[in-house]
Amino acid sequence: MKQITLTILSRDYTITLDDDFAKIFERNWQKFLGGQKFLDPKDVLNAFIEKCYADYAKENDLKRIIEKIDNAILKEDK
């Protein structure tokens, strides 16, 4: 487990992550910060909205794929 400290609105938050996930998180966090040292709540909210939308899009893609597979299986059964 690895501890990572994030600074939002000049306040530090320490989180503990699995080592493998921590590597990915740190890389993505640095990209997200874009050279900044601190985040404000607006940045965090925007990031959360973007993440939620990405999850929404992936879920819709998976539903379409499942539907195509189901339709293909039904056609084979006929």
N, C-alpha and C positions, 0 to 999 in steps of 0.2 A: 504494500500500500504506500502511496505517495501523497504527501500533503502539498497543496498548491494554495498560494495566497492571491486572491483577486482584490483589486481596489476599485470600489465604486463609490462615487461622491466622497472621495478622500477617506473612505472607511474600508478597512481591510476585512476580508472574509476568507477564512481558511476552510478548504474542502479537502476531503480525503478520497482518493480514487485508486482503483486497481492500477498497478504499474503499467500494464499494456495500454489501458484506456487513457491514463495520464499523459502518455507520450502523444497520442493523437489529440487529446484535449489541448495540451500546451501548444502544439503546432497550430491548431485551428484558432485558439485564443489569440496568439500573436498575429495571425492574419487578420482577425477581426479587429484587433486594436489598431492596426495600421500605424504603428510607431507611437501611439499615444500611451501615456502611463496610467491615465485614469479614465473612467467612464462616468457618464451621467445617466440618470434614470431613463431619459429618452432613448439613448443608445441601447440600453438593455431591453427596453420595451420593443424597439424596432427589431432587434435581433430575435426576440421571442416570437414576434409576429412572423418574421421570415421563416423561422424554424417550423412554426405551426403550419404555415402554408406549404412548405416543402413536404412535411409529413402528410398533409391533406392530399397533395398531388401524388405522392407515392402510393397512398392508400387507394386512390382512384385508379391508378395504373394497375395495381395488383388486382383490384376487382374486375377490371376489363380482361386481364390475362386469365383469371379464374373462369370468367364467363366464356371466353374463347375455348378454353380447355374443356369445360363442361359441355359446350355445344359440339366440340369435336368428338368427345366420348359418346354423346347421345347419337350422333350420326353413325358412328361405328357400330353401335348396338342395333341399329335398324336393319 
